[in-house]
Each structure stands twice: as structure tokens, then as C-alpha cells.
């Protein structure tokens, strides 16, 4: 949805992203987080945050290889 809104702004259908969002987005429902699940996700994110810096070079290498394969 965000990409479509940005395209609409770029094409001049809306004057700004805020204007596009006001015209397009409708809040149908609000979901409150489950505290038990939120804590589990937070614990996993803390682990990821420690691991990612050590793996960033590998992730970049894999992304480059994927790009090269797609361009063939």
C-alpha cells in the first residue's frame, strides 16, 4: 500500500504522502499486543541485535551474489 501511495504522490494525484494517507488509509481495527508474545519477540530481537553485526558482511555478500544471479 505504501508503494502505491508514493507512486500516486509522484504522479501528482496527491500533493503529499500525508494527503495520500489521509485519503486512502482507513483504520478498521486496533490490535493490542499480547504481553507474553511481546516479551518473547523482544528476547529474540536482543539475540538478533547481538548476532547481526557479526554476520553483516556475510549477508551483504549473499545479497550481492543473489543480485548477480538475477542479472544473468
N, C-alpha and C positions, 0 to 999 in steps of 0.2 A: 504494500500500500504506500509506503514511504517513497519508493522509487517512482510510482505513478504520480504522486503529488509533486515531487521535484520536477518531473517532466512537464507537468501541467504549468508549473510556475515558469519553467524555462521557455515554454511555448507561448507564454503570455496570457494563459487562461486565468491566472490569478496573479495578483501583484506581489504576493509574498507567500512564504511557506506557512506563516501564521494564518493568512487569509484562506489558503487552500485547506488547511487543517480544520478551521472553523466551519468551512462549507462541507467537508467530506466526512470527517470523523464523527461518529456517534458512539457514545458510551452506552452499551447495552446492559452491562452488569459489572459489578466490582467483586473481585475475589480476594479474600483475606488470606494471607499465608498461614499455613499450618506451622505452628512454632516448632514442633518436633522435626518436621522435614526441613524447616529453615536452618536449624542447628546442624543437621546432617550435611546440607549443602554448604554451609559455612565451613564446617570441618574439612570437607573435600576441597573447597576453594583455598583454604590455608595451605593444604598439601600441594595443590597445583601451583600456588604462588611461590612456593619454595623450589619446586621442580623445574618450572618453566625457564628461569634464567639459565639453568644448566643445559637445557635442551633447545634453546632458541636457535642456535646455529644449525642444528640438525633439522629443525622444522623449516628453516629458510632454504636449506639445501634440497629438501624433499619438495618444497613448493617450486623451486627453480626447475627441478627435474620434471615435475608434472607439467609445467609451462612448456618446456622443451618438447615433451612427448606430444602435447596437444598441437604444437605448431608444425609437426611433421605431416 
